[in-house]
Amino acid sequence: MDIGCDAFVLAAESMAEAEMAVSSHSDESGSMTEKETLPEAHQAGSTPHPVDHKSHLIGDNLPRDVAHTVKDVAQTDGSIKQYKVITFDNDDSADPKIWSKRKKWIVTLSISVVCFCPAFLSAVVTPGIAAVAVGLRVPAEVALLTVTLFVVGFGVGPLVFSPLMAKNIATLLACRAIDGIAFSVPLANVGGSLSDMWRPEERGVPMAAFSVAPFLGPVLGPVVGGFVVDNVSWRWLYWLQVILSGTIFIGLFFLVPETYAPTILKKRASKLRKSTGDATYVTAQEIDGRTFGERLRVTLLLPLRLLFTEPIVTFLALYAALLYGLLYMFFVSYPIVFTEHKRWSNSKTGLMFIPIAIGMLGGVSITPLINRHYLSMRAKIKGPVPPELRLVPMILSAPLIPVGMFVFAWTSYPHLSWAGPALAGLPLGFGFVILYNAFLN
């Protein structure tokens, strides 16, 4: 999962030092086509040229003179070549950070729905676990792997919907694992997309809208799944996944443009080279002299290095994993408490997840207040703002998790009212969202 906290960014900068900062997106700079090939350059040998040219034309209606900085770059043969490094102008409508608030929110909500989808699909099958065990003639513990392997796939990495045709448990489990791997992509990239669009002082509320999606999805999954299993069949849980994923994909295709600035600039530079015949229009990534192997080493190894050598990253990652594990634990414990002990139907048991959802929405509702408090503290600090300021809400929200767990444990006996374990979901849902939002920010 992507924990895009400022602490991670600052740690990455201090450890990479002379290396180019690694974005949360995949490196798409690549090599240019044969007609656009540039002489190999070494970034270490480059020196900025004092001239800075700017164009008053914005967007992708490209004139011959666009916003760029002239830079002298040392070549491998010792010569110096001058390049026009494409940049964004101050009022460039192609720059995601100056998009209108309306456009930013459309994109933010769209990609948040994309994150909601895999989280929802991971848990919507839980009411059908017993039916899967009966239908495919396997123990319930094996059927439970339909949830486990999907979630494991989040952390490991072509979307396969073959489970709906599965004739045996092996096919079902294999396809669920592949689904989880595929769905890890939006979960890992959405935080980076939000950072592309929103400045640090603006992103508190947008990040909250995103952070609630991975938690609200699995909570609402059993609510819907219970009614599907009771009224249709467990196989329709997988047809539902096809319908929902397909619909969201179509919406994503039309509503979400590219947000990664280097990719936008790269396309602009390519258009300029083709329209003007001037091969000196480039982006900073295209004159970066590092080899693909060096880029890959930084992209793949730096996150692991930070995970195991930076305590703040290590402990936040472990805590986030614990919270996510606790959330998914309820998908097993709720059926035991309500379906087995109280003899409720799957649909009625699914309704018991609603208090958790209400708590999560309550956490999102106070995010503007949290963001306002953060901005007030930030205004009092001169110089760099410590990323730990984003973690202040954890001080108050962290105790809500054990409180909710104890209430659930003490009131989950068969002879006690359903209200106790159900209401325990309120502090749990509230705490999950506030804590996760602090991690992401």
C-alpha positions in Angstrom: 0.0 0.0 0.0 1.1 3.5 -0.7 1.9 5.5 2.4 2.7 8.9 0.9 3.6 10.7 4.1 6.0 13.6 4.0 8.4 11.7 6.2 8.9 9.1 3.5 9.6 11.9 1.0 12.1 13.7 3.2 13.9 10.4 4.0 14.1 9.6 0.3 15.6 12.9 -0.5 18.2 12.6 2.2 19.3 9.1 1.1 19.1 9.7 -2.7 21.0 13.1 -2.4 22.5 13.5 -5.9 20.0 11.1 -7.5 17.0 12.5 -9.2 13.9 12.4 -7.0 11.8 9.3 -7.6 8.1 9.9 -8.2 5.3 7.7 -6.8 4.4 6.9 -10.3 6.3 4.4 -12.5 9.2 6.0 -14.5 7.8 6.6 -17.9 10.7 8.7 -19.4 11.9 5.9 -21.5 14.0 6.4 -24.7 12.9 8.4 -27.6 12.2 7.0 -31.0 15.0 6.7 -33.6 14.0 10.0 -35.3 14.2 11.8 -32.0 17.4 10.2 -30.6 19.5 12.5 -28.5 23.3 12.2 -27.9 23.9 10.5 -24.5 24.3 13.1 -21.8 25.5 13.0 -18.2 23.5 15.0 -15.8 26.5 15.5 -13.5 28.2 17.5 -16.3 25.3 19.8 -17.0 25.2 23.4 -16.1 22.2 25.7 -16.2 22.2 28.4 -18.9 21.4 31.9 -17.5 18.7 32.5 -20.2 15.1 31.5 -19.2 12.6 31.7 -22.1 8.9 31.8 -21.4 5.9 31.7 -23.7 2.5 33.3 -23.2 0.7 30.4 -25.0 -0.6 27.7 -22.6 -2.0 24.2 -23.0 -1.0 22.0 -25.9 -1.4 24.5 -28.7 2.3 24.6 -29.1 4.1 27.5 -30.7 7.8 27.5 -31.7 8.7 29.2 -28.5 7.2 27.6 -25.4 8.1 27.8 -21.7 11.5 26.3 -21.3 14.9 26.7 -19.7 18.1 26.6 -21.8 20.6 24.2 -20.4 24.1 23.3 -21.5 24.8 19.6 -21.1 28.2 17.9 -21.4 28.3 15.0 -24.0 30.2 11.8 -23.8 32.8 13.1 -26.3 33.5 16.1 -24.1 31.5 18.6 -26.2 28.8 20.8 -24.8 25.3 20.8 -26.4 22.5 23.2 -25.6 19.0 21.9 -24.9 15.7 23.6 -24.4 14.3 21.9 -21.3 10.5 22.1 -21.4 8.8 23.4 -18.3 5.3 24.6 -17.2 4.6 28.3 -17.4 3.0 30.0 -14.4 -0.4 30.0 -15.9 -0.1 26.8 -18.0 -3.5 25.0 -18.0 -1.7 21.7 -18.6 -0.1 21.9 -15.2 -2.2 19.7 -12.8 -1.4 21.9 -9.9 -3.2 24.9 -11.4 -6.2 23.0 -12.6 -9.5 24.4 -11.4 -10.8 23.1 -8.1 -13.8 21.6 -9.9 -11.5 19.5 -12.2 -9.3 18.5 -9.4 -12.2 17.2 -7.4 -13.7 15.3 -10.3 -10.4 13.5 -10.8 -9.9 13.0 -7.0 -13.4 11.5 -6.5 -13.0 9.4 -9.7 -9.7 7.8 -8.6 -11.0 7.4 -5.1 -13.9 5.3 -6.5 -11.2 3.2 -8.3 -9.7 2.5 -4.9 -13.1 1.8 -3.4 -13.7 -0.9 -6.1 -10.9 -3.4 -5.2 -11.5 -2.9 -1.5 -15.2 -3.6 -2.0 -14.5 -6.6 -4.2 -12.1 -8.1 -1.6 -14.8 -8.4 1.0 -18.1 -8.7 -1.0 -17.4 -12.5 -1.3 -17.3 -13.1 2.5 -21.0 -13.8 2.9 -20.6 -16.5 0.3 -17.6 -18.3 1.9 -19.9 -21.1 3.4 -21.7 -21.5 0.0 -18.4 -21.7 -1.8 -17.3 -24.4 0.6 -20.5 -26.4 0.0 -20.6 -25.8 -3.8 -17.0 -26.7 -4.4 -16.8 -29.4 -1.6 -13.9 -27.9 0.3 -13.4 -27.0 4.0 -14.5 -23.5 5.1 -10.9 -22.7 6.0 -9.9 -23.3 2.3 -12.9 -21.3 1.0 -11.7 -18.4 3.3 -8.6 -18.1 1.1 -10.8 -16.4 -1.5 -10.5 -13.3 0.7 -7.0 -13.9 2.0 -5.3 -14.4 -1.4 -7.0 -11.3 -2.8 -5.7 -9.1 0.0 -2.2 -10.7 -0.3 -2.3 -9.7 -4.0 -2.6 -6.1 -3.0 0.8 -6.2 -1.5 2.5 -8.3 -4.3 1.7 -6.2 -7.2 -4.0 -8.5 -16.4 -7.3 -8.4 -14.5 -8.8 -11.9 -14.5 -12.5 -12.4 -13.7 -12.4 -16.2 -14.3 -13.7 -17.0 -10.8 -17.2 -16.7 -12.0 -16.6 -19.7 -14.2 -14.6 -21.7 -11.7 -15.4 -25.4 -11.4 -13.0 -26.1 -8.6 -11.4 -24.3 -5.7 -7.9 -24.2 -7.3 -9.1 -22.1 -10.2 -11.1 -19.8 -7.9 -8.1 -19.2 -5.6 -5.6 -18.7 -8.4 -7.8 -16.1 -10.1 -8.6 -14.3 -6.9 -4.8 -14.0 -6.2 -4.3 -12.6 -9.7 -7.1 -10.1 -9.2 -5.5 -8.9 -6.0 -2.2 -8.3 -7.7 -3.9 -6.4 -10.5 -5.9 -4.3 -8.2 -2.8 -3.3 -6.2 -1.9 -0.8 -9.0 -4.6 1.8 -8.3 -4.1 1.5 -4.6 -0.4 2.2 -5.0 -0.7 5.1 -7.5 -3.6 7.1 -6.3 -1.6 8.8 -3.5 0.9 10.0 -6.1 -1.9 11.3 -8.4 -3.3 13.4 -5.6 0.2 14.8 -4.8 0.5 15.7 -8.5 -2.6 17.9 -8.3 -2.8 19.3 -4.8 -0.2 21.3 -3.0 0.7 20.2 0.5 -1.4 22.9 2.2 -4.4 21.9 0.1 -4.4 18.1 0.1 -5.7 17.4 3.6 -9.4 17.0 2.6 -8.7 15.4 -0.8 -6.5 12.8 0.9 -9.2 12.1 3.4 -11.7 11.4 0.5 -9.2 8.9 -0.8 -8.2 7.4 2.5 -11.7 6.4 3.4 -12.1 4.4 0.1 -9.9 1.4 1.0 -11.7 1.1 4.4 -15.3 1.9 3.4 -15.1 -0.6 0.4 -14.6 -3.8 2.5 -17.1 -2.6 5.1 -19.9 -2.2 2.5 -18.9 -5.4 0.7 -20.5 -7.8 3.2 -23.7 -5.6 3.3 -24.2 -6.1 -0.4 -22.8 -9.6 -0.6 -25.1 -10.9 2.1 -28.3 -10.0 0.1 -26.8 -11.4 -3.1 -26.0 -14.7 -1.5 -29.4 -15.0 0.2 -31.4 -14.1 -2.8 -29.4 -15.3 -5.9 -26.2 -17.4 -5.5 -22.6 -17.1 -4.6 -21.5 -17.1 -8.2 -23.4 -13.8 -8.7 -20.9 -12.2 -6.3 -18.3 -12.6 -9.1 -20.7 -11.4 -11.8 -21.2 -8.3 -9.7 -17.4 -7.7 -9.7 -17.4 -7.8 -13.5 -20.2 -5.3 -13.8 -18.8 -2.9 -11.2 -15.2 -3.0 -12.5 -16.3 -2.6 -16.1 -18.5 0.4 -15.2 -15.7 2.1 -13.2 -13.2 1.5 -15.9 -15.3 3.3 -18.5 -15.8 6.2 -16.2 -12.1 6.3 -15.4 -11.3 6.4 -19.2 -13.3 9.5 -19.8 -12.9 11.4 -16.5 -9.3 11.0 -15.5 -6.5 12.6 -17.5 -2.8 12.2 -17.0 -1.6 13.9 -13.8 2.1 13.1 -13.8 3.9 16.3 -14.8 7.0 14.6 -16.4 4.8 12.5 -18.7 2.8 15.6 -19.7 6.0 17.5 -20.5 7.5 14.6 -22.3 4.5 14.4 -24.7 4.7 18.2 -25.2 8.5 18.0 -26.0 7.8 15.1 -28.5 5.1 17.2 -30.3 7.5 20.1 -30.5 10.3 18.0 -32.0 8.0 16.7 -34.6 6.3 20.1 -35.5 9.5 22.2 -35.5 12.2 19.8 -36.5 14.2 21.1 -33.5 15.6 18.1 -31.6 16.8 20.2 -28.7 13.3 20.4 -27.2 13.6 17.9 -24.3 12.5 17.2 -20.7 14.7 16.9 -17.7 14.2 13.1 -17.7 15.3 12.8 -21.3 18.7 14.3 -20.7 19.2 12.4 -17.5 22.3 10.3 -18.1 21.4 7.4 -15.8 21.0 4.0 -17.4 17.8 2.0 -17.2 19.4 -0.3 -14.7 20.3 2.6 -12.4 16.8 4.0 -12.6 15.4 0.5 -11.8 17.7 0.1 -8.9 16.5 3.4 -7.3 12.8 2.7 -8.1 12.8 -0.8 -6.7 15.4 -0.8 -4.0 15.0 2.7 -2.4 11.5 1.9 -1.0 12.8 -1.3 0.6 15.9 0.5 1.9 13.7 3.1 3.5 11.3 0.5 4.9 14.1 -1.3 6.8 16.4 1.6 7.6 14.1 4.5 8.4 12.3 3.9 11.8 9.4 6.3 11.1 8.7 4.5 7.8 9.1 1.0 9.3 6.8 1.6 12.3 4.1 3.5 10.3 4.1 0.7 7.7 3.7 -1.9 10.4 1.0 0.0 12.1 -0.9 0.5 8.8 -0.6 -3.2 8.1 -2.0 -4.0 11.6 -5.0 -1.8 11.1 -5.8 -3.3 7.7 -5.4 -6.8 9.2 -7.8 -5.9 12.1 -10.4 -4.6 9.6 -10.3 -7.8 7.6 -10.4 -9.9 10.8 -14.0 -8.6 11.3 -15.0 -10.3 8.1 -14.3 -13.6 9.8 -15.5 -12.7 13.3 -18.8 -11.1 12.4 -20.2 -14.3 10.7 -19.1 -16.3 13.8 -20.8 -13.9 16.2 -24.0 -13.2 14.3 -24.5 -16.0 11.8 -23.2 -19.0 13.8 -24.0 -17.9 17.4 -27.1 -15.8 16.9 -28.4 -17.8 13.8 -28.8 -14.7 11.7 -29.0 -14.7 7.9 -26.1 -13.5 5.7 -28.0 -10.3 4.8 -28.8 -9.5 8.4 -25.2 -10.1 9.5 -24.0 -7.8 6.7 -26.0 -5.0 8.1 -23.9 -5.1 11.3 -21.0 -3.6 9.3 -23.0 -0.3 8.8 -21.9 1.2 12.2 -18.2 0.8 11.1 -19.1 2.7 7.9 -20.9 5.4 9.9 -17.8 5.8 12.0 -15.6 6.1 8.9 -17.9 8.8 7.5 -17.7 10.6 10.8 -13.9 10.6 10.6 -14.0 12.1 7.1 -16.5 14.8 8.2 -14.0 16.3 10.7 -11.1 16.2 8.3 -11.6 20.0 7.4 -11.1 20.8 11.1 -8.0 18.7 11.3 -6.6 20.3 8.2 -7.4 23.8 9.6 -5.5 22.9 12.8 -2.6 21.6 10.7 -2.4 24.9 8.7 -2.6 27.0 11.9 0.4 25.1 13.4 2.2 25.2 10.1 1.8 29.0 9.9 3.7 29.3 13.3 6.8 27.5 12.0 9.5 29.3 10.2 11.5 27.2 7.7 10.8 23.6 6.8 7.6 22.1 8.2 8.2 18.8 10.1 6.2 16.0 8.6 5.3 14.8 12.1 2.7 17.6 12.3 0.5 15.4 10.1 0.6 12.7 12.7 -0.9 14.8 15.6 -4.5 13.4 15.0 -3.1 9.9 15.7 -2.6 10.9 19.4 -6.4 11.1 19.9 -7.6 8.6 17.4 -5.2 5.7 18.1 -6.9 4.7 21.5 -10.2 4.3 19.7 -9.0 1.1 18.1 -8.4 -0.9 21.3 -11.5 0.6 22.9 -13.6 -0.7 20.0 -11.9 -4.0 20.1 -12.5 -4.5 23.9 -16.2 -3.5 23.5 -16.6 -6.0 20.7 -14.9 -8.8 22.6 -16.8 -8.2 25.9 -20.3 -8.0 24.2 -20.1 -10.7 21.5 -21.4 -13.6 23.6 -24.6 -15.3 22.2 -26.8 -14.4 25.2 -26.0 -10.7 25.0 -27.7 -8.1 22.8 -26.5 -7.5 19.2 -26.2 -3.8 20.0 -22.9 -4.1 21.9 -20.7 -5.6 19.1 -22.5 -3.6 16.5 -21.9 -0.2 18.2 -18.3 -1.2 18.8 -17.9 -0.5 15.1 -18.4 3.3 15.6 -15.0 4.1 17.3 -13.3 1.5 15.1 -14.4 3.0 11.9 -13.6 6.5 13.1 -10.2 5.5 14.2 -9.3 3.6 11.1 -10.0 6.6 8.8 -8.2 9.2 10.9 -5.2 7.1 11.4 -4.9 6.0 7.8 -5.4 9.6 6.6 -2.5 10.7 8.8 -0.3 8.0 7.3 -1.1 9.1 3.7 -0.5 12.8 4.4 
